[in-house]
Every structure is written in structure tokens, then in C-alpha cells.
């Protein structure tokens, strides 16, 4: 559905346009049909530049891009007809009503039944009763919901969302999140740039961590395991050296850490090893009160990768 090979964007800056700024460096992505794909990175990482290239708004400096089977630079019109875009600053016409805003885009997309589409998405975003009000009178949350409706008006196969819940109150944010899940159930492909890592973890099948170049891409759970491994905590009524040794002797256990009356066990497959460890502890006369797995947040994974990458860049500059 979305495929890039060595996608790069270099901007010429300075008075004589001789200084090069690499915004996107050799990006390889493969986003499947029906996937909700999170694109995570700090401010200035090149996320918005990437989205602009993928939607044929700006030309890449080099590389190949396919969106919905259409090639960037060759079939740009076809790409624009089959994608929807919600930018961080949506640029609505504030003097026009919500209905008039959507009607402009319905005409641009040459919709067969614009009235039906407009009513469908304004109703879905709970804006139908305010459709005749000027957008300038809307709150920030209402404007964001109108921008979502505009992006979906022509039923795009791929939807690009840039910070979709920014500025929304909790109720409005939930409306947008529920709608993302509904679109996912319909088989729509969603490419979502977000700083809200809880949101990314909730919605995304896979996430990419990006800072001018791709640092990692995988399921959130797989990224956690690669970076931190898996750890299970056994809470015991009392702890002895024999109990710790019993756990360390279980094949597949990589490390055991003692924290008060708890054993923190590093292992690869808790589903298989937890019953074995439990039996070993019971045989060692342990009274097990609780067993739980430590879940590292996607936020911690993200911060660890960004810091590691920035640290590596700093070392390269010092060596140079």
C-alpha cells in the first residue's frame, strides 16, 4: 500500500543555496494494506517532510515511492485522489461554514453525492447541528474534527494523520480515537504521525521510530522485547537463597535479581517458563503471593532509541 526505497529529501538553504540540509535520509518503508502504522520522532525529525513526499505535495530528492500502486512523480494525480491528509495545521476557511468548507473539497474530488458524504462525516464528528456556523466560531477541538471529516470526505484508501488529537478535549479525542478504530475495522490504511505514544501503542499495528533516518520498525511489543527483554516479578511471602537458586537453575532463565521479597526474572518466553519457575519455587518451599510481568512503555523504548541515536551522532562529531 505504501512502499519506499531509499527515499531522501535534501533542502538547499542559505543565501546562495549552497548549504545542504538532509531532512530525510534513505528511508525504506513497507506499510501493508489495512495497517495502522505509527511514525514517531522528535520535532524536526523529518516526519512532516516524509508525509508531504508520500502524498506527492513535494518531490523527493531521490528514491522511489509507491502509494496505492501509483508511483510518485509519475502518477501524482491518482495518488492525491486516493489519499486523505490531516495536517497539524489544517488550514480551514474560517469565514465559511463547516458545510461550505466540505463542499469546496467535495467539488474538488468530484464526488457523486456530495450532500450524502457531507452529512455522513459532519454527523459522525457531531458537527451536523453546527454545520451552518462559521468555522471561525468553532473551538480548536471542533476545527480538528472538521479537518478529520474533510480528510475522509472522498473515502480515501490511505489516510495520513499528523497529530490527529492535538488540542482536543478528552471527549473529542475519544471520538477521533474511536473513529480510527472504526476505519481500521473497515480495512483502511492509516499512516499516523503522533507525539502521543500512548495513542500510538493503543492504535498502531507497527511503529517506526524515525530521526531523519529510520532507527527501528516493528510491533510495539517486539520493540520492547528487543530493547529490554522480558521480565517477570515473583512476589514471595519470604525469600531465601535456596529459592533464588531454584529459579536460576531453570533452563531458559537469563538472570535473576532480588528486590526485597521479590525475584525479578529475565527470560525470553514467560508463557512457557512461568509454570516451570512456579513449580521450582513451590518445591523450594516458597509462598507465592503474586506473579506479574514488567511492561516497558513505548515511551521508554522511544526515548531510549532517540537518546542512543543522538549520543552516537555526538560521538561521530567528536571523532571528526
Order of alpha helices (4+ residues) and beta strands (2+ residues): beta-beta-beta-alpha-beta-beta-alpha-beta-alpha-alpha-alpha-beta-alpha-beta-alpha-beta-beta-alpha-beta-alpha-beta-beta-alpha-beta-alpha
